[in-house]
């Protein structure tokens, strides 16, 4: 009889333990579900933005690059300014979408810049999406303003 009582008490204790454990799990799951719903209905937070100089070109920096004889690792001892003093001849370049330089067609201002780096400056094309390109394009576009 005593053994039966011990077994019964053990079963009751285990039952209470598992009931409490299940209740705790349900609370955690309910909290997680509420948090997920709150995230779904919360207004979207704006993403961190890159500094403005990284998003758009810097005209002053572009002007300095335009006059740099080492731009694009050029070996001709020339800069963009050598052929286009103070931007002469580029007044409409910022609004064009096609260029014809030395009988070669370029489909963007970035392609035209790289063509000139390779042909006139005897250098290496730069990243068309890089900061140097953004800066020099910003300067060229400012010439026609």
One Martini backbone bead per residue (centre of mass of N, CA, C, O) as a GRO file, in nm:
protein
  145
    1UNK     BB    1   0.058   0.064  -0.020
    2UNK     BB    2   0.303   0.247   0.004
    3UNK     BB    3   0.401   0.207  -0.288
    4UNK     BB    4   0.146   0.322  -0.422
    5UNK     BB    5   0.169   0.603  -0.300
    6UNK     BB    6   0.443   0.676  -0.426
    7UNK     BB    7   0.354   0.645  -0.718
    8UNK     BB    8   0.124   0.853  -0.711
    9UNK     BB    9   0.295   1.094  -0.627
   10UNK     BB   10   0.487   1.081  -0.867
   11UNK     BB   11   0.270   1.124  -1.083
   12UNK     BB   12   0.169   1.396  -0.985
   13UNK     BB   13   0.437   1.546  -1.001
   14UNK     BB   14   0.488   1.493  -1.301
   15UNK     BB   15   0.228   1.623  -1.398
   16UNK     BB   16   0.291   1.907  -1.289
   17UNK     BB   17   0.556   1.949  -1.434
   18UNK     BB   18   0.443   1.919  -1.728
   19UNK     BB   19   0.229   2.138  -1.702
   20UNK     BB   20   0.424   2.370  -1.646
   21UNK     BB   21   0.601   2.334  -1.894
   22UNK     BB   22   0.377   2.376  -2.103
   23UNK     BB   23   0.292   2.657  -2.014
   24UNK     BB   24   0.566   2.791  -2.067
   25UNK     BB   25   0.578   2.724  -2.369
   26UNK     BB   26   0.319   2.873  -2.445
   27UNK     BB   27   0.420   3.153  -2.359
   28UNK     BB   28   0.659   3.170  -2.550
   29UNK     BB   29   0.498   3.129  -2.811
   30UNK     BB   30   0.306   3.370  -2.772
   31UNK     BB   31   0.525   3.587  -2.765
   32UNK     BB   32   0.647   3.529  -3.042
   33UNK     BB   33   0.387   3.581  -3.200
   34UNK     BB   34   0.348   3.876  -3.116
   35UNK     BB   35   0.619   3.980  -3.229
   36UNK     BB   36   0.567   3.904  -3.524
   37UNK     BB   37   0.312   4.078  -3.559
   38UNK     BB   38   0.445   4.348  -3.486
   39UNK     BB   39   0.649   4.345  -3.721
   40UNK     BB   40   0.436   4.331  -3.954
   41UNK     BB   41   0.279   4.612  -3.852
   42UNK     BB   42   0.514   4.774  -3.856
   43UNK     BB   43   0.677   5.022  -3.957
   44UNK     BB   44   0.907   5.091  -4.169
   45UNK     BB   45   1.239   5.116  -4.156
   46UNK     BB   46   1.485   5.289  -4.242
   47UNK     BB   47   1.756   5.256  -4.409
   48UNK     BB   48   2.066   5.276  -4.412
   49UNK     BB   49   2.264   5.535  -4.524
   50UNK     BB   50   2.470   5.660  -4.722
   51UNK     BB   51   2.665   5.883  -4.780
   52UNK     BB   52   2.627   6.135  -5.001
   53UNK     BB   53   2.906   6.100  -5.147
   54UNK     BB   54   2.831   5.792  -5.230
   55UNK     BB   55   2.569   5.853  -5.406
   56UNK     BB   56   2.716   6.102  -5.512
   57UNK     BB   57   2.883   6.332  -5.663
   58UNK     BB   58   3.180   6.528  -5.639
   59UNK     BB   59   3.261   6.809  -5.795
   60UNK     BB   60   3.536   6.892  -5.672
   61UNK     BB   61   3.667   6.617  -5.701
   62UNK     BB   62   3.618   6.592  -6.007
   63UNK     BB   63   3.796   6.833  -6.083
   64UNK     BB   64   4.059   6.713  -5.976
   65UNK     BB   65   4.056   6.462  -6.154
   66UNK     BB   66   4.045   6.614  -6.431
   67UNK     BB   67   4.356   6.736  -6.351
   68UNK     BB   68   4.481   6.447  -6.330
   69UNK     BB   69   4.762   6.275  -6.464
   70UNK     BB   70   4.692   5.993  -6.285
   71UNK     BB   71   4.440   5.919  -6.398
   72UNK     BB   72   4.400   5.588  -6.457
   73UNK     BB   73   4.706   5.544  -6.484
   74UNK     BB   74   4.834   5.740  -6.663
   75UNK     BB   75   5.111   5.774  -6.927
   76UNK     BB   76   5.083   6.060  -7.102
   77UNK     BB   77   5.069   6.328  -6.918
   78UNK     BB   78   4.757   6.356  -6.890
   79UNK     BB   79   4.444   6.512  -6.883
   80UNK     BB   80   4.135   6.608  -6.935
   81UNK     BB   81   4.227   6.913  -6.946
   82UNK     BB   82   4.409   6.896  -7.198
   83UNK     BB   83   4.150   6.865  -7.402
   84UNK     BB   84   3.949   7.020  -7.168
   85UNK     BB   85   3.961   7.320  -7.087
   86UNK     BB   86   3.744   7.373  -6.844
   87UNK     BB   87   3.538   7.179  -7.026
   88UNK     BB   88   3.575   7.211  -7.314
   89UNK     BB   89   3.313   7.048  -7.501
   90UNK     BB   90   3.116   6.950  -7.232
   91UNK     BB   91   2.842   7.109  -7.198
   92UNK     BB   92   2.647   6.847  -7.315
   93UNK     BB   93   2.731   6.573  -7.180
   94UNK     BB   94   2.520   6.550  -6.934
   95UNK     BB   95   2.263   6.506  -7.159
   96UNK     BB   96   2.380   6.260  -7.281
   97UNK     BB   97   2.362   5.903  -7.413
   98UNK     BB   98   2.560   5.955  -7.658
   99UNK     BB   99   2.881   5.875  -7.812
  100UNK     BB  100   3.142   6.008  -8.048
  101UNK     BB  101   3.471   5.879  -8.040
  102UNK     BB  102   3.676   5.825  -8.281
  103UNK     BB  103   3.433   5.643  -8.416
  104UNK     BB  104   3.317   5.571  -8.129
  105UNK     BB  105   3.068   5.415  -7.942
  106UNK     BB  106   2.891   5.545  -7.659
  107UNK     BB  107   2.625   5.476  -7.402
  108UNK     BB  108   2.785   5.668  -7.196
  109UNK     BB  109   2.960   5.867  -6.992
  110UNK     BB  110   3.128   5.643  -6.864
  111UNK     BB  111   3.233   5.525  -7.132
  112UNK     BB  112   3.368   5.786  -7.228
  113UNK     BB  113   3.567   5.816  -7.000
  114UNK     BB  114   3.709   5.540  -7.041
  115UNK     BB  115   3.800   5.591  -7.328
  116UNK     BB  116   3.982   5.836  -7.261
  117UNK     BB  117   4.167   5.696  -7.065
  118UNK     BB  118   4.275   5.484  -7.270
  119UNK     BB  119   4.348   5.674  -7.519
  120UNK     BB  120   4.460   5.957  -7.404
  121UNK     BB  121   4.596   5.861  -7.115
  122UNK     BB  122   4.691   5.566  -7.104
  123UNK     BB  123   4.492   5.390  -6.930
  124UNK     BB  124   4.260   5.267  -6.691
  125UNK     BB  125   3.976   5.168  -6.636
  126UNK     BB  126   3.707   5.241  -6.439
  127UNK     BB  127   3.466   5.213  -6.224
  128UNK     BB  128   3.140   5.288  -6.318
  129UNK     BB  129   3.046   5.273  -5.984
  130UNK     BB  130   3.245   5.450  -5.870
  131UNK     BB  131   3.350   5.734  -5.712
  132UNK     BB  132   3.521   5.860  -5.935
  133UNK     BB  133   3.299   5.851  -6.146
  134UNK     BB  134   3.089   6.017  -5.996
  135UNK     BB  135   3.265   6.272  -5.974
  136UNK     BB  136   3.331   6.329  -6.276
  137UNK     BB  137   3.037   6.336  -6.369
  138UNK     BB  138   2.950   6.571  -6.192
  139UNK     BB  139   3.141   6.773  -6.321
  140UNK     BB  140   3.051   6.750  -6.615
  141UNK     BB  141   2.754   6.827  -6.557
  142UNK     BB  142   2.828   7.116  -6.437
  143UNK     BB  143   2.928   7.261  -6.695
  144UNK     BB  144   2.622   7.296  -6.827
  145UNK     BB  145   2.485   7.484  -6.587
   0.00000   0.00000   0.00000
